[in-house]
Amino acid sequence: MDKLIIVFVLATGVEGLVEFFGQFIAKLYFLPGDTDAERRYKTETYTRWATVVSTLVGILLCFWGEIGILKILNVEHTFPWGTDFVLCGIIIGRGSKSVHDFIRRLDVIKEKSKQESTRQ
């Protein structure tokens, strides 16, 4: 599980990067005279674009650093080259909370398999 720390760090970094630059873009995008309907539409559009950008940044970082979630978990696979990086990039792009939830689920699975192996 120690190897998953890099995924958590990258997710936190991407999340912070998108939020930091998003503040400046929001100041240009949201105008003081916008109506409520315009503001709702712009908020939805801004949120969608932030998700797309953070996911793309996550995928690029994974390709650049050759970081794959299946590789980290030592899972053998026959997917085409790069699929592992894309999966990891999507997880990283979703943000640190998603990575934390993912790691917590892995811990639960690990504990269950330990309990089952001690019963046998």
C-alpha positions in Angstrom: 0.0 0.0 0.0 3.0 2.3 0.4 3.3 2.5 -3.3 -0.1 4.0 -3.6 1.1 7.1 -1.8 2.5 8.4 -5.1 -1.0 8.2 -6.6 -2.4 10.1 -3.6 0.3 12.8 -3.9 -0.3 13.2 -7.6 -4.0 13.4 -7.1 -3.6 16.1 -4.5 -1.2 18.0 -6.7 -3.4 17.9 -9.8 -6.4 18.9 -7.7 -4.5 21.9 -6.2 -3.1 22.9 -9.6 -6.6 22.9 -11.2 -8.1 24.8 -8.3 -5.3 27.4 -8.3 -5.5 28.1 -12.0 -9.3 27.8 -11.9 -9.5 30.8 -9.6 -8.0 33.0 -12.3 -10.1 31.6 -15.1 -13.3 32.0 -12.9 -12.6 35.7 -12.5 -12.5 36.1 -16.3 -15.4 33.7 -16.9 -18.0 34.8 -14.4 -19.0 38.4 -14.9 -20.7 40.6 -12.3 -23.7 41.3 -14.5 -24.6 37.7 -15.2 -28.2 36.6 -14.5 -28.9 33.6 -12.3 -29.5 31.4 -15.4 -26.2 32.5 -17.0 -24.4 31.9 -13.7 -25.9 28.3 -13.4 -25.0 27.5 -17.0 -21.5 28.9 -16.6 -21.0 27.0 -13.3 -22.0 23.7 -14.9 -19.8 24.3 -17.9 -16.8 25.4 -15.7 -17.2 22.3 -13.5 -17.3 20.0 -16.6 -14.2 21.6 -18.1 -12.3 21.5 -14.7 -13.0 17.7 -14.6 -11.8 17.2 -18.2 -8.7 19.2 -17.6 -7.8 17.5 -14.3 -8.3 14.1 -15.9 -6.1 15.0 -18.9 -3.4 16.3 -16.6 -3.6 13.1 -14.5 -3.3 11.0 -17.6 -0.4 13.0 -19.0 1.5 12.7 -15.7 0.9 9.0 -15.6 2.3 8.6 -19.2 5.2 10.9 -18.4 6.1 9.1 -15.2 5.0 5.6 -16.4 2.8 5.3 -13.3 0.1 2.6 -13.6 -2.3 1.5 -10.9 -2.2 -2.1 -12.1 1.6 -2.0 -12.1 1.6 -0.6 -8.5 -0.8 -3.3 -7.4 1.2 -6.0 -9.2 -1.7 -7.1 -11.3 -0.8 -9.0 -14.4 -2.9 -7.9 -17.4 -3.1 -8.3 -21.2 -4.4 -4.8 -21.9 -2.7 -2.7 -24.6 0.3 -0.6 -23.5 -0.8 2.6 -21.9 -4.2 1.4 -20.7 -2.8 1.1 -17.1 -1.6 4.7 -17.3 -5.0 5.9 -18.6 -6.7 4.1 -15.7 -4.4 5.6 -13.1 -4.6 9.1 -14.7 -8.4 8.9 -14.5 -8.2 8.0 -10.8 -5.7 10.8 -10.2 -7.8 13.3 -12.2 -10.8 12.6 -10.0 -9.0 14.1 -7.0 -7.6 13.1 -3.6 -11.0 12.1 -2.1 -11.5 9.6 -4.8 -8.0 8.2 -4.3 -8.6 8.0 -0.6 -11.8 6.1 -1.1 -10.1 3.8 -3.5 -7.3 3.0 -1.1 -9.8 2.5 1.8 -11.7 -0.1 -0.4 -8.4 -1.9 -1.1 -7.7 -2.0 2.6 -11.1 -3.6 3.3 -10.5 -6.2 0.6 -7.0 -6.9 2.0 -8.4 -7.4 5.5 -11.1 -9.7 4.3 -8.7 -11.9 2.4 -6.4 -12.0 5.6 -9.4 -13.1 7.7 -10.4 -15.8 5.2 -6.8 -17.1 5.0 -6.5 -17.3 8.8 -9.8 -19.3 9.0 -8.6 -22.0 6.7 
